Amino acid sequence: MTPLVSIIMGSTSDLPILRKAAAFLDEMEIPFEMNALSAHRTPAEVEKFSREAAGRGLKVIIAAAGMAAALPGVIAAMTTVPVIGVPINSTLEGRDALLSIVQMPPGIAVATVGINGGLNAAILATQILALNDEGVATRFAEYRESLSAKIVKANEELNKEQYRFKV
């Protein structure tokens, strides 16, 4: 299998957040890879990865980083593959990472999800892939329908809650 999505983390301490992304891509049957690369500690490897990403068939890159959070922007600067940034809550409640990722200069775009939003990053990557893959589109539509069913069921459970003044 050739990976379509690459999940890159600045440190393996980000893995708990990105496991949600990996599990979702797995559920959607989307081939992916996972690697740790640091914009500051392994810049040559980040450059090699970024410059080769499109040629290897990658369609979307999910890049997570905390603190200075340069990784998503550095990758985006060296590839034409869409990059989704995931700010990680490691200091300042993740606001520093969020601001680092969303404040990209014109011409170097990084889509950004919420702090610790690994799952939403995978959902966005899936939506991008679904544009050109009917199988992915079908599986994603089924997932979205299941979200609705969960809320309907939760509401049914709430209706069973009994209180004296509940109307």
Order of alpha helices (4+ residues) and beta strands (2+ residues): beta-alpha-beta-alpha-beta-alpha-beta-alpha-beta-alpha-alpha
